Amino acid sequence: MNEFANKIALVTGASRGIGAATAIALAKAGVARVVVQYNSYPEGAEQVVDACRASGAAAHAVHGDLGTVEGIHRFLEDLERTAPEVDILVNNAGSLIKRSTLTEYTESLYDTIMNLNVKSLWFITKACVPHMIERGSGTIVNVSSIAARNGGGPGATIYAAAKAAVSAITKGLAKELAPKGIRVNAISPGTVDNHFHEVFSTPAILESVTKATPSGRLGANEDMADSILFLCSSKADYIHGQTIEINGGFYMI
């Protein structure tokens, strides 16, 4: 029997990039239902929903502006109505928003980055965990970043701090939830060839990272999705509280 049969998965930030690839990978793996959270790209969310359905899973998209406190609350209310029972949670939603130096930084930008990358993750997890506890099983995979290890590029300090918080939360929740049958882990992508870096990196930056990467290429969304799928599977049954670095050898622990 497929271990993912009858499971409901929620993937945040799933209208493109790593989240989209992960939602589709879960559908192909046999998850019964995939909930696709999105914010500013509804067309992409619908494409992901269609791809999940084509792979045999039920799927639907739920809007949520996770960069605001009000948006987080509205999303949680919609989630309670549409998918109150989640077995697999992938907290992928996050963004740098924009690069900004310390002297130029605004309180609004700080709050948006922390809400999107940290606060939403915490409270979405809080909403999903009671069902997992009741069932005595569940998997949570958070998406951190190599920025959590190296402080990020120019103007990305608070984003890097937010992703470091994601890694710390992963460890803390793993210790709290492991006795209840719930596994919590994270992945830490390096530079991935996707929309994020189309927005926040230049061709020169990407070329320099590629040259400095032992594997000789940037990451792909599917590289990240495959690792997330592994962490959601029973093959990772004894892995708890880990943040897996996936960067082609660019950064090694």
TILO-882842 format. One record per residue (C-alpha): residue number from 1; chain; x, y, z. Coordinates in Angstrom, 2 decimals. Each point is the difference from the previous one (the first is absolute). Example, Ala and Ser with C-alpha at 12.3 -4.5 7.8 and 13.67 -1.06 7.14 Angstrom:
# residues 2
- 1/A/12.30/-4.50/7.80
- 2/A/1.37/3.44/-0.66
//
This chain:
# residues 253
- 1/A/0.00/0.00/0.00
- 2/A/1.20/3.51/-0.80
- 3/A/1.07/1.60/3.28
- 4/A/-1.36/3.37/-1.15
- 5/A/-3.46/-1.35/-0.82
- 6/A/-2.80/1.83/1.82
- 7/A/2.42/2.74/1.15
- 8/A/-0.78/3.69/-0.29
- 9/A/2.93/2.32/-0.69
- 10/A/0.23/3.77/0.37
- 11/A/2.79/1.79/-1.85
- 12/A/0.37/3.73/0.58
- 13/A/1.47/2.29/-2.63
- 14/A/-0.90/-2.56/-2.63
- 15/A/-0.95/2.05/-3.05
- 16/A/3.51/-0.31/-1.44
- 17/A/3.56/-0.99/0.82
- 18/A/0.84/-2.51/2.72
- 19/A/-3.55/-0.01/1.35
- 20/A/-1.56/-0.77/-3.37
- 21/A/2.49/-2.80/-0.69
- 22/A/-0.65/-1.44/3.47
- 23/A/-3.79/0.05/-0.34
- 24/A/0.22/-1.80/-3.33
- 25/A/2.55/-2.52/1.35
- 26/A/-2.30/-0.84/2.91
- 27/A/-2.93/-0.48/-2.39
- 28/A/2.08/-2.31/-2.20
- 29/A/1.08/-1.94/3.10
- 30/A/-3.62/-0.83/0.76
- 31/A/-1.18/2.62/2.49
- 32/A/-3.79/0.03/-0.06
- 33/A/-0.44/3.76/0.23
- 34/A/2.29/3.00/-0.40
- 35/A/-0.81/3.46/1.32
- 36/A/1.91/2.70/-1.88
- 37/A/0.47/3.28/1.86
- 38/A/0.85/3.03/-2.12
- 39/A/-0.04/3.78/0.21
- 40/A/0.82/2.12/-3.07
- 41/A/0.03/-2.55/-2.83
- 42/A/-3.44/-1.62/-0.32
- 43/A/0.70/-1.15/-3.56
- 44/A/2.94/-2.03/1.20
- 45/A/-2.01/-1.46/2.86
- 46/A/-2.66/-1.20/-2.41
- 47/A/2.65/-1.55/-2.24
- 48/A/1.37/-1.89/3.00
- 49/A/-3.49/-1.13/0.98
- 50/A/-0.57/-1.27/-3.54
- 51/A/3.32/-1.86/0.04
- 52/A/-0.84/-1.61/3.36
- 53/A/-3.38/-1.11/-1.30
- 54/A/1.60/-1.40/-3.15
- 55/A/2.20/-2.10/2.29
- 56/A/-3.04/-1.46/1.71
- 57/A/-0.32/2.15/3.12
- 58/A/-2.84/2.23/1.01
- 59/A/1.27/3.55/0.26
- 60/A/-1.12/3.53/0.63
- 61/A/1.62/3.39/0.55
- 62/A/-0.46/2.25/3.03
- 63/A/1.03/3.65/-0.06
- 64/A/1.91/1.51/2.89
- 65/A/2.13/3.12/0.39
- 66/A/2.36/-1.40/2.59
- 67/A/2.05/3.18/0.18
- 68/A/-2.64/1.67/2.19
- 69/A/-1.49/-1.01/3.32
- 70/A/-3.50/0.50/-1.41
- 71/A/0.84/-2.15/-3.02
- 72/A/1.33/-2.79/2.19
- 73/A/-3.22/-0.03/2.05
- 74/A/-2.18/0.00/-3.12
- 75/A/1.96/-2.89/-1.46
- 76/A/-0.33/-2.00/3.21
- 77/A/-3.76/0.59/-0.03
- 78/A/-0.23/-1.16/-3.63
- 79/A/2.18/-3.01/0.77
- 80/A/-2.28/-1.00/2.87
- 81/A/-2.96/0.05/-2.38
- 82/A/1.63/-1.77/-2.93
- 83/A/2.64/-2.32/1.44
- 84/A/-0.13/-0.31/3.79
- 85/A/1.91/-3.30/-0.07
- 86/A/3.52/0.14/-1.41
- 87/A/2.37/-2.97/0.18
- 88/A/2.96/1.47/-1.90
- 89/A/0.96/3.65/0.42
- 90/A/2.64/1.67/-2.13
- 91/A/0.71/3.52/1.24
- 92/A/1.57/1.42/-3.15
- 93/A/-1.48/3.52/-0.17
- 94/A/2.69/2.64/0.32
- 95/A/1.78/2.79/-1.78
- 96/A/2.75/2.57/0.29
- 97/A/-2.60/2.64/-1.08
- 98/A/2.80/2.40/-0.93
- 99/A/3.63/0.65/0.78
- 100/A/0.59/2.85/2.43
- 101/A/2.92/1.24/2.09
- 102/A/-0.27/0.62/3.74
- 103/A/-0.15/3.78/-0.37
- 104/A/-2.79/-0.23/-2.58
- 105/A/-1.99/-2.73/1.74
- 106/A/-3.61/0.73/0.91
- 107/A/-2.03/-1.49/2.81
- 108/A/-2.63/-1.04/-2.54
- 109/A/2.52/-2.02/-2.02
- 110/A/1.31/-1.65/3.17
- 111/A/-3.52/-0.99/1.07
- 112/A/-0.96/-1.30/-3.44
- 113/A/3.09/-2.22/-0.24
- 114/A/-0.46/-1.39/3.50
- 115/A/-3.74/-0.55/-0.48
- 116/A/0.47/-1.80/-3.30
- 117/A/3.02/-2.12/0.86
- 118/A/-0.48/-0.71/3.71
- 119/A/-3.33/1.00/1.55
- 120/A/-2.14/-1.62/-2.68
- 121/A/2.03/-3.21/0.26
- 122/A/-0.47/-0.14/3.76
- 123/A/-3.75/0.59/0.02
- 124/A/-0.79/-2.15/-3.03
- 125/A/1.89/-2.80/1.73
- 126/A/-1.94/0.66/3.20
- 127/A/-3.25/-0.32/-1.96
- 128/A/0.98/-3.28/-1.65
- 129/A/1.61/-1.83/2.91
- 130/A/-3.12/-0.87/2.09
- 131/A/-1.25/-2.36/-2.74
- 132/A/3.45/-1.58/-0.26
- 133/A/0.10/-0.51/3.77
- 134/A/-3.44/-1.57/-0.09
- 135/A/1.13/-2.44/-2.70
- 136/A/3.38/-0.61/1.62
- 137/A/1.83/0.76/-3.22
- 138/A/0.95/2.81/-2.31
- 139/A/2.89/1.58/-1.84
- 140/A/1.06/3.63/-0.14
- 141/A/2.71/1.31/-2.31
- 142/A/1.09/3.61/0.24
- 143/A/2.01/1.86/-2.63
- 144/A/2.96/1.92/1.37
- 145/A/2.85/1.37/-2.12
- 146/A/3.76/0.02/-0.36
- 147/A/-0.36/3.64/1.07
- 148/A/-0.64/-1.30/3.52
- 149/A/3.57/-1.35/-0.04
- 150/A/1.88/2.88/-1.61
- 151/A/-2.08/3.08/0.85
- 152/A/-1.33/0.47/-3.52
- 153/A/1.13/2.25/-2.80
- 154/A/-0.01/3.81/-0.02
- 155/A/-3.15/1.42/1.53
- 156/A/-1.34/-3.38/1.08
- 157/A/0.93/-0.04/3.69
- 158/A/-3.52/-0.17/1.43
- 159/A/-1.02/-2.63/-2.55
- 160/A/3.03/-2.04/1.10
- 161/A/-0.99/0.50/3.65
- 162/A/-3.53/-1.15/-0.79
- 163/A/1.29/-3.15/-1.67
- 164/A/2.29/-0.65/2.97
- 165/A/-3.12/0.22/2.15
- 166/A/-1.61/-2.62/-2.25
- 167/A/2.91/-2.36/0.65
- 168/A/-0.20/0.60/3.75
- 169/A/-3.76/-0.50/0.05
- 170/A/0.51/-3.27/-1.88
- 171/A/2.22/-1.32/2.79
- 172/A/-2.26/1.19/2.80
- 173/A/-3.17/-1.41/-1.53
- 174/A/1.73/-3.28/-0.84
- 175/A/0.78/-0.52/3.68
- 176/A/-3.52/0.97/1.05
- 177/A/-1.88/-2.02/-2.62
- 178/A/2.12/-3.14/-0.52
- 179/A/-1.53/-1.73/3.07
- 180/A/-3.42/0.58/-1.58
- 181/A/0.94/-1.80/-3.22
- 182/A/0.65/3.16/-2.04
- 183/A/3.26/0.57/-1.85
- 184/A/1.26/3.54/-0.62
- 185/A/2.90/0.74/-2.33
- 186/A/1.12/2.67/-2.42
- 187/A/1.90/0.45/-3.22
- 188/A/2.43/2.84/-0.63
- 189/A/0.22/0.79/-3.71
- 190/A/3.04/1.64/-1.48
- 191/A/-0.43/2.08/-3.14
- 192/A/-2.86/-1.44/-2.03
- 193/A/-0.60/0.89/-3.63
- 194/A/-3.54/1.33/0.43
- 195/A/-2.17/3.11/0.23
- 196/A/1.43/1.01/3.39
- 197/A/3.45/0.55/-1.48
- 198/A/-1.39/1.52/-3.15
- 199/A/-1.29/2.74/2.30
- 200/A/2.74/0.29/2.61
- 201/A/3.23/-1.01/-1.77
- 202/A/1.83/1.21/-3.10
- 203/A/1.40/-2.20/-2.78
- 204/A/3.48/0.85/1.25
- 205/A/-0.84/-1.19/3.50
- 206/A/-1.47/-3.26/-1.31
- 207/A/3.02/-0.59/-2.21
- 208/A/2.39/0.49/2.90
- 209/A/-2.00/-2.40/2.20
- 210/A/-0.01/-2.60/-2.77
- 211/A/3.79/0.24/-0.34
- 212/A/0.41/-0.40/3.75
- 213/A/-2.31/-3.04/0.19
- 214/A/1.79/-3.37/-0.20
- 215/A/-2.91/-1.60/-1.87
- 216/A/0.36/2.68/-2.67
- 217/A/-3.63/1.09/-0.11
- 218/A/-2.68/1.84/1.91
- 219/A/-2.69/-1.93/1.80
- 220/A/-3.34/-0.84/-1.59
- 221/A/-3.42/0.18/1.63
- 222/A/-0.27/-3.76/-0.49
- 223/A/3.23/-0.57/1.97
- 224/A/-1.65/1.63/3.00
- 225/A/-3.34/-1.73/-0.54
- 226/A/1.66/-3.42/-0.13
- 227/A/1.68/0.60/3.35
- 228/A/-3.24/1.24/1.55
- 229/A/-1.82/-3.07/-1.29
- 230/A/2.68/-2.22/1.55
- 231/A/-0.37/1.75/3.36
- 232/A/-3.77/-0.52/-0.19
- 233/A/0.42/-3.72/-0.65
- 234/A/0.52/-2.93/2.34
- 235/A/3.54/-0.29/-1.35
- 236/A/0.80/3.00/2.21
- 237/A/-1.74/-1.49/3.03
- 238/A/2.99/0.49/2.33
- 239/A/0.88/3.50/-1.17
- 240/A/-1.16/2.69/2.43
- 241/A/0.92/3.65/0.38
- 242/A/2.44/0.14/-2.90
- 243/A/0.55/2.80/-2.48
- 244/A/1.34/-1.64/-3.15
- 245/A/2.34/2.19/-2.06
- 246/A/-0.71/-0.39/-3.73
- 247/A/2.39/2.13/-2.00
- 248/A/2.13/-2.14/-2.32
- 249/A/2.94/0.21/2.38
- 250/A/0.14/3.81/0.12
- 251/A/-0.26/-0.12/3.78
- 252/A/1.01/-3.05/2.04
- 253/A/-0.43/-0.55/3.72
//
